[in-house]
Every structure is written in structure tokens, then in C-alpha cells.
Amino acid sequence: MSEAQESHLVPGRECGECTACCVVLLIEDEDFKKPADQACSHMVAKGGCNIYAKRPSVCQNWHCAWRFMAQLGDEWRPDRSGVLLRSDENGIIF
């Protein structure tokens, strides 16, 4: 995530133990492939990624809307709500 993107994060809002994107996302990078809706083999229990610095581009470019939108309460964190929202320059995409 770029510094400009980080500046738009809701203060104090971290992924924590949420690993919803590590399960839901389809990864089709040249070096690593993972079907959608299957836990990533690099996912760390209690949250995180053991290849974070070299994670696939789809992971690097993922922007969880819950981390950017203050109007979404804590109950909207993906592991609590069961809903994964992505934000981009055009707004929110479900």
C-alpha cells in the first residue's frame, strides 16, 4: 500500500485476526496460484501473511473498504460480517 493510500486509512483500524481476503481472493500470479474461497497456504493463524513482503500482486492491490471507511462500524470487519468489501477510485465494490 502506498503512503498516499495509507493516509486514507481509518486511524487505529487494523486487520487484526481477520484473514477474509486470504481466503476469498483468487490468485493467479506466475509464481503462485490459489483458487478463490480457499485458505492461502501462506496465511498465518491469528492473522497475517508469512510472505507479506513478497505477496502476490492481487494481495498488494487489495484495499479492504472497512479499513478506509469510517462509517462502517466494527461489526463490518469482514470476519465479523461475512461480507468482504473492496474500495477503489470509483467507490465500493461488493
MMTF fields as JSON, N, C-alpha, C and O atoms, coordinates in Angstrom:
{
  "mmtfVersion": "1.0.0",
  "mmtfProducer": "UNKNOWN",
  "numBonds": 375,
  "numAtoms": 376,
  "numGroups": 94,
  "numChains": 1,
  "numModels": 1,
  "chainsPerModel": [1],
  "groupsPerChain": [94],
  "chainIdList": ["A"],
  "bondAtomList": [4, 2, 8, 6, 12, 10, 16, 14, 20, 18, 24, 22, 28, 26, 32, 30, 36, 34, 40, 38, 44, 42, 48, 46, 52, 50, 56, 54, 60, 58, 64, 62, 68, 66, 72, 70, 76, 74, 80, 78, 84, 82, 88, 86, 92, 90, 96, 94, 100, 98, 104, 102, 108, 106, 112, 110, 116, 114, 120, 118, 124, 122, 128, 126, 132, 130, 136, 134, 140, 138, 144, 142, 148, 146, 152, 150, 156, 154, 160, 158, 164, 162, 168, 166, 172, 170, 176, 174, 180, 178, 184, 182, 188, 186, 192, 190, 196, 194, 200, 198, 204, 202, 208, 206, 212, 210, 216, 214, 220, 218, 224, 222, 228, 226, 232, 230, 236, 234, 240, 238, 244, 242, 248, 246, 252, 250, 256, 254, 260, 258, 264, 262, 268, 266, 272, 270, 276, 274, 280, 278, 284, 282, 288, 286, 292, 290, 296, 294, 300, 298, 304, 302, 308, 306, 312, 310, 316, 314, 320, 318, 324, 322, 328, 326, 332, 330, 336, 334, 340, 338, 344, 342, 348, 346, 352, 350, 356, 354, 360, 358, 364, 362, 368, 366, 372, 370],
  "bondOrderList": [1, 1, 1, 1, 1, 1, 1, 1, 1, 1, 1, 1, 1, 1, 1, 1, 1, 1, 1, 1, 1, 1, 1, 1, 1, 1, 1, 1, 1, 1, 1, 1, 1, 1, 1, 1, 1, 1, 1, 1, 1, 1, 1, 1, 1, 1, 1, 1, 1, 1, 1, 1, 1, 1, 1, 1, 1, 1, 1, 1, 1, 1, 1, 1, 1, 1, 1, 1, 1, 1, 1, 1, 1, 1, 1, 1, 1, 1, 1, 1, 1, 1, 1, 1, 1, 1, 1, 1, 1, 1, 1, 1, 1],
  "groupList": [{"groupName": "MET", "atomNameList": ["N", "CA", "C", "O"], "elementList": ["N", "C", "C", "O"], "formalChargeList": [0, 0, 0, 0], "bondAtomList": [1, 0, 2, 1, 3, 2], "bondOrderList": [1, 1, 2], "singleLetterCode": "M", "chemCompType": "L-PEPTIDE LINKING"}, {"groupName": "SER", "atomNameList": ["N", "CA", "C", "O"], "elementList": ["N", "C", "C", "O"], "formalChargeList": [0, 0, 0, 0], "bondAtomList": [1, 0, 2, 1, 3, 2], "bondOrderList": [1, 1, 2], "singleLetterCode": "S", "chemCompType": "L-PEPTIDE LINKING"}, {"groupName": "GLU", "atomNameList": ["N", "CA", "C", "O"], "elementList": ["N", "C", "C", "O"], "formalChargeList": [0, 0, 0, 0], "bondAtomList": [1, 0, 2, 1, 3, 2], "bondOrderList": [1, 1, 2], "singleLetterCode": "E", "chemCompType": "L-PEPTIDE LINKING"}, {"groupName": "ALA", "atomNameList": ["N", "CA", "C", "O"], "elementList": ["N", "C", "C", "O"], "formalChargeList": [0, 0, 0, 0], "bondAtomList": [1, 0, 2, 1, 3, 2], "bondOrderList": [1, 1, 2], "singleLetterCode": "A", "chemCompType": "L-PEPTIDE LINKING"}, {"groupName": "GLN", "atomNameList": ["N", "CA", "C", "O"], "elementList": ["N", "C", "C", "O"], "formalChargeList": [0, 0, 0, 0], "bondAtomList": [1, 0, 2, 1, 3, 2], "bondOrderList": [1, 1, 2], "singleLetterCode": "Q", "chemCompType": "L-PEPTIDE LINKING"}, {"groupName": "HIS", "atomNameList": ["N", "CA", "C", "O"], "elementList": ["N", "C", "C", "O"], "formalChargeList": [0, 0, 0, 0], "bondAtomList": [1, 0, 2, 1, 3, 2], "bondOrderList": [1, 1, 2], "singleLetterCode": "H", "chemCompType": "L-PEPTIDE LINKING"}, {"groupName": "LEU", "atomNameList": ["N", "CA", "C", "O"], "elementList": ["N", "C", "C", "O"], "formalChargeList": [0, 0, 0, 0], "bondAtomList": [1, 0, 2, 1, 3, 2], "bondOrderList": [1, 1, 2], "singleLetterCode": "L", "chemCompType": "L-PEPTIDE LINKING"}, {"groupName": "VAL", "atomNameList": ["N", "CA", "C", "O"], "elementList": ["N", "C", "C", "O"], "formalChargeList": [0, 0, 0, 0], "bondAtomList": [1, 0, 2, 1, 3, 2], "bondOrderList": [1, 1, 2], "singleLetterCode": "V", "chemCompType": "L-PEPTIDE LINKING"}, {"groupName": "PRO", "atomNameList": ["N", "CA", "C", "O"], "elementList": ["N", "C", "C", "O"], "formalChargeList": [0, 0, 0, 0], "bondAtomList": [1, 0, 2, 1, 3, 2], "bondOrderList": [1, 1, 2], "singleLetterCode": "P", "chemCompType": "L-PEPTIDE LINKING"}, {"groupName": "GLY", "atomNameList": ["N", "CA", "C", "O"], "elementList": ["N", "C", "C", "O"], "formalChargeList": [0, 0, 0, 0], "bondAtomList": [1, 0, 2, 1, 3, 2], "bondOrderList": [1, 1, 2], "singleLetterCode": "G", "chemCompType": "PEPTIDE LINKING"}, {"groupName": "ARG", "atomNameList": ["N", "CA", "C", "O"], "elementList": ["N", "C", "C", "O"], "formalChargeList": [0, 0, 0, 0], "bondAtomList": [1, 0, 2, 1, 3, 2], "bondOrderList": [1, 1, 2], "singleLetterCode": "R", "chemCompType": "L-PEPTIDE LINKING"}, {"groupName": "CYS", "atomNameList": ["N", "CA", "C", "O"], "elementList": ["N", "C", "C", "O"], "formalChargeList": [0, 0, 0, 0], "bondAtomList": [1, 0, 2, 1, 3, 2], "bondOrderList": [1, 1, 2], "singleLetterCode": "C", "chemCompType": "L-PEPTIDE LINKING"}, {"groupName": "THR", "atomNameList": ["N", "CA", "C", "O"], "elementList": ["N", "C", "C", "O"], "formalChargeList": [0, 0, 0, 0], "bondAtomList": [1, 0, 2, 1, 3, 2], "bondOrderList": [1, 1, 2], "singleLetterCode": "T", "chemCompType": "L-PEPTIDE LINKING"}, {"groupName": "ILE", "atomNameList": ["N", "CA", "C", "O"], "elementList": ["N", "C", "C", "O"], "formalChargeList": [0, 0, 0, 0], "bondAtomList": [1, 0, 2, 1, 3, 2], "bondOrderList": [1, 1, 2], "singleLetterCode": "I", "chemCompType": "L-PEPTIDE LINKING"}, {"groupName": "ASP", "atomNameList": ["N", "CA", "C", "O"], "elementList": ["N", "C", "C", "O"], "formalChargeList": [0, 0, 0, 0], "bondAtomList": [1, 0, 2, 1, 3, 2], "bondOrderList": [1, 1, 2], "singleLetterCode": "D", "chemCompType": "L-PEPTIDE LINKING"}, {"groupName": "PHE", "atomNameList": ["N", "CA", "C", "O"], "elementList": ["N", "C", "C", "O"], "formalChargeList": [0, 0, 0, 0], "bondAtomList": [1, 0, 2, 1, 3, 2], "bondOrderList": [1, 1, 2], "singleLetterCode": "F", "chemCompType": "L-PEPTIDE LINKING"}, {"groupName": "LYS", "atomNameList": ["N", "CA", "C", "O"], "elementList": ["N", "C", "C", "O"], "formalChargeList": [0, 0, 0, 0], "bondAtomList": [1, 0, 2, 1, 3, 2], "bondOrderList": [1, 1, 2], "singleLetterCode": "K", "chemCompType": "L-PEPTIDE LINKING"}, {"groupName": "ASN", "atomNameList": ["N", "CA", "C", "O"], "elementList": ["N", "C", "C", "O"], "formalChargeList": [0, 0, 0, 0], "bondAtomList": [1, 0, 2, 1, 3, 2], "bondOrderList": [1, 1, 2], "singleLetterCode": "N", "chemCompType": "L-PEPTIDE LINKING"}, {"groupName": "TYR", "atomNameList": ["N", "CA", "C", "O"], "elementList": ["N", "C", "C", "O"], "formalChargeList": [0, 0, 0, 0], "bondAtomList": [1, 0, 2, 1, 3, 2], "bondOrderList": [1, 1, 2], "singleLetterCode": "Y", "chemCompType": "L-PEPTIDE LINKING"}, {"groupName": "TRP", "atomNameList": ["N", "CA", "C", "O"], "elementList": ["N", "C", "C", "O"], "formalChargeList": [0, 0, 0, 0], "bondAtomList": [1, 0, 2, 1, 3, 2], "bondOrderList": [1, 1, 2], "singleLetterCode": "W", "chemCompType": "L-PEPTIDE LINKING"}],
  "groupTypeList": [0, 1, 2, 3, 4, 2, 1, 5, 6, 7, 8, 9, 10, 2, 11, 9, 2, 11, 12, 3, 11, 11, 7, 7, 6, 6, 13, 2, 14, 2, 14, 15, 16, 16, 8, 3, 14, 4, 3, 11, 1, 5, 0, 7, 3, 16, 9, 9, 11, 17, 13, 18, 3, 16, 10, 8, 1, 7, 11, 4, 17, 19, 5, 11, 3, 19, 10, 15, 0, 3, 4, 6, 9, 14, 2, 19, 10, 8, 14, 10, 1, 9, 7, 6, 6, 10, 1, 14, 2, 17, 9, 13, 13, 15],
  "groupIdList": [1, 2, 3, 4, 5, 6, 7, 8, 9, 10, 11, 12, 13, 14, 15, 16, 17, 18, 19, 20, 21, 22, 23, 24, 25, 26, 27, 28, 29, 30, 31, 32, 33, 34, 35, 36, 37, 38, 39, 40, 41, 42, 43, 44, 45, 46, 47, 48, 49, 50, 51, 52, 53, 54, 55, 56, 57, 58, 59, 60, 61, 62, 63, 64, 65, 66, 67, 68, 69, 70, 71, 72, 73, 74, 75, 76, 77, 78, 79, 80, 81, 82, 83, 84, 85, 86, 87, 88, 89, 90, 91, 92, 93, 94],
  "secStructList": [7, 7, 2, 2, 2, 2, 6, 6, 1, 7, 6, 6, 7, 7, 7, 6, 6, 7, 7, 2, 2, 2, 2, 2, 7, 7, 3, 3, 7, 1, 1, 7, 3, 3, 7, 6, 6, 1, 7, 7, 6, 6, 5, 7, 6, 6, 1, 7, 5, 6, 6, 4, 4, 4, 7, 7, 2, 2, 2, 2, 6, 7, 7, 5, 2, 2, 2, 2, 7, 6, 6, 1, 7, 4, 4, 4, 1, 2, 2, 2, 2, 1, 7, 7, 7, 3, 3, 3, 6, 6, 3, 3, 3, 7],
  "xCoordList": [0.843, 0.0, 0.894, 1.873, 0.554, 1.361, 1.122, 0.147, 2.024, 1.865, 0.588, -0.087, 0.251, -0.973, -2.199, -3.133, -2.2, -3.326, -3.379, -4.457, -2.228, -2.18, -2.732, -3.306, -2.568, -3.058, -4.581, -5.144, -5.259, -6.719, -7.296, -8.515, -6.436, -6.915, -7.58, -7.171, -8.595, -9.226, -8.21, -7.725, -7.881, -6.884, -7.252, -8.39, -6.27, -6.46, -7.165, -7.337, -7.571, -8.307, -7.318, -6.773, -7.094, -6.147, -6.889, -8.016, -6.262, -6.844, -7.011, -7.978, -6.063, -6.123, -6.098, -5.237, -7.028, -7.101, -7.91, -8.062, -8.426, -9.216, -8.317, -7.287, -8.711, -7.988, -8.944, -8.672, -10.062, -11.079, -10.51, -10.819, -9.692, -9.148, -8.187, -8.028, -7.546, -6.619, -7.357, -6.749, -8.645, -9.463, -10.202, -10.184, -10.836, -11.732, -11.026, -11.499, -9.909, -9.269, -8.746, -8.203, -8.919, -8.327, -6.938, -6.78, -5.939, -4.575, -4.086, -4.051, -3.708, -3.221, -1.909, -1.707, -1.021, 0.297, 1.135, 0.846, 2.155, 3.036, 3.687, 3.826, 4.079, 4.795, 3.896, 4.349, 2.638, 1.756, 0.312, -0.154, -0.378, -1.791, -2.589, -2.135, -3.819, -4.714, -6.135, -6.486, -6.971, -8.376, -9.094, -8.695, -10.139, -10.977, -11.652, -11.874, -11.969, -12.691, -11.94, -12.546, -10.636, -9.784, -8.681, -8.094, -8.4, -7.377, -6.026, -5.634, -5.331, -4.0, -3.006, -3.076, -2.11, -1.108, -0.11, 0.623, -0.073, 0.841, 0.166, 0.798, -1.114, -1.868, -1.377, -1.149, -1.222, -0.764, -1.974, -2.798, -2.08, -3.161, -3.128, -2.051, -4.267, -4.419, -4.133, -3.975, -4.064, -3.914, -2.498, -1.537, -2.383, -1.079, -0.685, -1.396, 0.468, 0.966, 2.46, 3.22, 2.865, 4.286, 5.159, 6.374, 4.564, 5.337, 4.914, 4.961, 4.507, 3.935, 4.783, 4.243, 6.073, 6.955, 6.985, 7.252, 6.714, 6.743, 5.399, 5.336, 4.329, 2.998, 2.597, 3.107, 1.687, 1.255, 0.628, 0.144, 0.648, 0.14, -1.328, -1.723, -2.139, -3.554, -3.693, -4.596, -2.821, -2.841, -2.336, -2.896, -1.29, -0.741, -1.754, -1.787, -2.575, -3.533, -4.913, -5.821, -5.085, -6.375, -6.539, -5.623, -7.681, -7.966, -9.315, -10.368, -9.265, -10.471, -11.199, -10.641, -12.428, -13.19, -13.389, -13.472, -13.466, -13.66, -12.517, -12.739, -11.318, -10.169, -10.15, -9.463, -10.893, -10.892, -12.129, -12.098, -13.216, -14.494, -14.919, -15.357, -14.783, -15.113, -16.584, -16.93, -17.453, -18.883, -19.245, -20.346, -18.334, -18.549, -18.053, -16.858, -18.953, -18.589, -17.772, -17.549, -17.331, -16.523, -17.236, -16.596, -18.557, -19.322, -19.187, -19.545, -18.668, -18.475, -17.109, -16.841, -16.23, -14.958, -15.308, -16.15, -14.686, -15.107, -15.252, -16.175, -14.377, -14.518, -15.699, -16.129, -16.227, -17.398, -18.691, -19.706, -18.655, -19.874, -20.102, -21.231, -19.03, -19.159, -19.249, -19.562, -18.973, -19.039, -17.676, -17.124, -17.141, -15.856, -16.107, -16.625, -15.738, -15.941, -14.59, -13.648, -14.502, -13.268, -13.525, -14.583, -12.568, -12.694, -11.688, -10.585, -12.085, -11.182, -11.488, -12.27, -10.891, -11.069, -12.508, -12.866, -13.344, -14.741, -15.694, -16.892, -15.188, -16.046, -15.914, -14.821, -17.048, -17.061, -17.587, -18.539, -16.95, -17.395, -17.617, -16.732, -18.77, -19.063, -18.483, -18.623],
  "yCoordList": [-1.165, 0.0, 1.236, 1.308, 2.184, 3.4, 4.311, 4.152, 5.262, 6.222, 7.034, 7.346, 7.377, 8.135, 7.332, 7.88, 6.041, 5.19, 5.044, 5.101, 4.859, 4.72, 5.95, 5.84, 7.112, 8.343, 8.381, 9.183, 7.53, 7.491, 6.4, 6.256, 5.632, 4.577, 5.188, 6.251, 4.52, 4.948, 4.716, 3.595, 5.734, 5.574, 4.438, 4.331, 3.608, 2.513, 1.292, 0.304, 1.341, 0.216, -0.707, -0.373, -1.859, -2.848, -4.136, -4.362, -4.951, -6.238, -7.151, -7.906, -7.068, -7.926, -9.394, -9.818, -10.161, -11.587, -11.889, -13.054, -10.871, -11.084, -11.571, -10.963, -12.654, -13.205, -13.471, -14.312, -12.742, -12.976, -12.856, -13.682, -11.848, -11.685, -12.822, -13.164, -13.407, -14.532, -15.797, -16.736, -15.815, -16.959, -16.66, -17.475, -15.518, -15.202, -14.944, -15.383, -14.242, -13.806, -14.956, -15.937, -14.816, -15.7, -15.158, -13.969, -16.022, -15.604, -16.402, -17.632, -15.69, -16.33, -15.714, -15.481, -15.451, -14.931, -16.039, -17.224, -15.647, -16.611, -17.548, -18.747, -16.989, -17.767, -18.454, -19.357, -18.051, -18.608, -18.556, -17.536, -19.655, -19.73, -20.265, -21.145, -19.703, -20.133, -19.938, -18.856, -20.98, -20.808, -19.844, -19.682, -19.215, -18.377, -19.257, -20.447, -18.665, -19.341, -20.535, -21.511, -20.441, -21.46, -20.733, -19.779, -21.177, -20.519, -20.569, -21.6, -19.465, -19.374, -20.151, -20.111, -20.837, -21.621, -20.739, -21.228, -19.454, -18.522, -17.754, -16.935, -18.024, -17.352, -17.833, -19.024, -16.89, -17.195, -17.197, -16.284, -18.216, -18.265, -16.991, -16.47, -16.494, -15.25, -14.017, -12.924, -14.168, -13.04, -12.823, -12.99, -12.455, -12.14, -13.068, -14.013, -12.767, -13.485, -13.736, -12.82, -14.98, -15.262, -14.888, -15.079, -14.362, -13.832, -12.388, -11.947, -11.663, -10.326, -9.427, -8.764, -9.391, -8.515, -8.9, -8.054, -10.161, -10.642, -11.204, -12.044, -10.748, -11.286, -11.001, -10.063, -11.804, -11.626, -10.248, -9.596, -9.834, -8.504, -8.321, -7.232, -9.362, -9.233, -8.878, -8.129, -9.399, -9.089, -7.668, -6.938, -7.288, -5.936, -4.879, -3.79, -5.195, -4.233, -4.325, -3.596, -5.201, -5.345, -4.205, -3.924, -3.55, -2.453, -2.71, -2.43, -3.238, -3.559, -2.271, -1.423, -2.123, -0.897, -0.635, 0.521, -1.68, -1.495, -0.677, 0.077, -0.817, -0.081, 1.378, 2.205, 1.698, 3.046, 3.865, 5.093, 3.204, 3.899, 3.938, 2.932, 5.103, 5.271, 4.99, 4.59, 5.195, 4.987, 3.507, 3.185, 2.611, 1.177, 0.857, 0.961, 0.473, 0.173, -1.101, -1.805, -1.388, -2.584, -3.866, -4.857, -3.846, -5.04, -5.37, -6.467, -4.415, -4.624, -5.212, -5.484, -5.415, -6.068, -7.4, -8.128, -7.743, -8.903, -10.216, -10.981, -10.497, -11.757, -11.742, -12.799, -10.573, -10.457, -10.398, -10.963, -9.716, -9.515, -10.595, -10.808, -11.279, -12.248, -11.584, -12.236, -10.283, -9.514, -8.883, -8.213, -9.098, -8.528, -7.405, -7.638, -6.188, -5.017, -4.487, -4.413, -4.122, -3.574, -2.144, -1.829, -1.288, 0.094, 0.347, -0.2, 1.175, 1.615, 3.075, 3.702, 3.614, 5.031, 5.397, 6.574, 4.406, 4.665, 4.452, 4.704, 4.001, 3.775, 2.362, 1.796, 1.789, 0.451, -0.555, -0.294, -1.705, -2.825, -3.997, -4.33, -4.621, -5.776, -7.027, -8.106],
  "zCoordList": [0.0, 0.0, 0.0, 0.743, -0.823, -0.925, 0.278, 1.012, 0.463, 1.555, 1.376, 2.357, 0.14, -0.119, 0.293, 0.878, -0.007, 0.383, 1.895, 2.488, 2.519, 3.972, 4.67, 5.753, 4.07, 4.688, 4.752, 5.498, 3.982, 3.967, 4.862, 4.949, 5.528, 6.418, 7.649, 8.117, 8.165, 9.405, 10.528, 10.685, 11.301, 12.369, 13.328, 13.783, 13.618, 14.559, 14.006, 14.719, 12.761, 12.17, 11.473, 10.421, 12.067, 11.571, 11.193, 11.631, 10.398, 10.023, 11.244, 11.34, 12.163, 13.349, 12.956, 12.185, 13.474, 13.177, 11.919, 11.551, 11.261, 10.049, 8.916, 8.622, 8.295, 7.144, 5.974, 5.118, 5.951, 4.923, 3.507, 2.649, 3.257, 1.908, 1.566, 0.394, 2.575, 2.354, 1.931, 1.417, 2.146, 1.761, 0.451, -0.471, 0.372, -0.74, -2.068, -3.116, -2.032, -3.28, -4.14, -3.631, -5.438, -6.445, -6.752, -7.03, -6.702, -7.015, -8.209, -8.176, -9.264, -10.485, -10.938, -12.129, -9.997, -10.336, -10.97, -10.802, -11.686, -12.33, -11.303, -11.546, -10.163, -9.147, -8.128, -7.425, -8.033, -7.011, -7.481, -7.988, -7.308, -7.691, -6.514, -5.784, -6.338, -5.288, -5.765, -6.236, -5.652, -6.03, -5.086, -3.933, -5.574, -4.721, -3.678, -3.9, -2.557, -1.469, -0.882, -0.442, -0.884, -0.266, 0.501, -0.009, 1.713, 2.524, 1.827, 1.282, 1.85, 1.265, 2.13, 3.359, 1.496, 2.223, 2.968, 3.828, 2.648, 3.316, 4.454, 5.122, 4.666, 5.721, 7.084, 7.295, 7.994, 9.346, 10.278, 10.229, 11.119, 12.105, 12.937, 13.227, 13.314, 14.084, 13.237, 13.781, 11.917, 11.01, 10.53, 11.282, 9.287, 8.729, 7.594, 7.251, 7.027, 5.86, 6.05, 6.364, 5.855, 6.065, 4.868, 4.916, 3.798, 2.668, 2.378, 1.229, 3.403, 3.229, 2.332, 1.447, 2.54, 1.758, 0.278, -0.575, -0.029, -1.416, -1.849, -2.747, -1.219, -1.518, -2.962, -3.573, -3.511, -4.908, -5.153, -4.227, -6.39, -6.749, -6.376, -5.962, -6.516, -6.159, -4.679, -4.304, -3.854, -2.414, -2.163, -1.346, -2.861, -2.706, -3.115, -2.542, -4.099, -4.629, -3.996, -4.395, -3.027, -2.338, -1.348, -0.575, -1.359, -0.444, 0.219, -0.355, 1.413, 2.167, 2.543, 3.239, 2.092, 2.336, 3.824, 4.238, 4.628, 6.071, 6.683, 7.63, 6.16, 6.693, 6.231, 6.83, 5.179, 4.617, 4.958, 4.876, 5.339, 5.508, 6.972, 7.531, 7.578, 8.997, 9.283, 10.395, 8.294, 8.527, 8.68, 9.128, 8.315, 8.541, 9.948, 10.226, 10.821, 12.204, 12.323, 11.339, 13.539, 13.788, 13.393, 13.041, 13.451, 13.07, 11.58, 11.152, 10.786, 9.351, 9.006, 7.836, 10.006, 9.692, 9.044, 9.571, 7.916, 7.131, 7.898, 7.617, 8.849, 9.581, 10.539, 11.001, 10.844, 11.719, 10.919, 11.328, 9.782, 8.992, 7.949, 7.508, 7.551, 6.469, 5.103, 4.107, 5.059, 3.817, 3.57, 4.443, 2.38, 2.006, 1.01, -0.082, 1.393, 0.555, 0.106, 0.895, -1.151, -1.698, -2.116, -2.659, -1.866, -2.322, -3.434, -3.434, -4.365, -5.426, -5.723, -5.008, -6.753, -7.061, -7.388, -7.35, -7.711, -8.05, -6.878, -7.006, -5.758, -4.593, -4.071, -4.042, -3.653, -3.057, -4.054, -4.789, -4.064, -4.89, -3.948, -3.16, -4.015, -3.158, -3.753, -3.178]
}
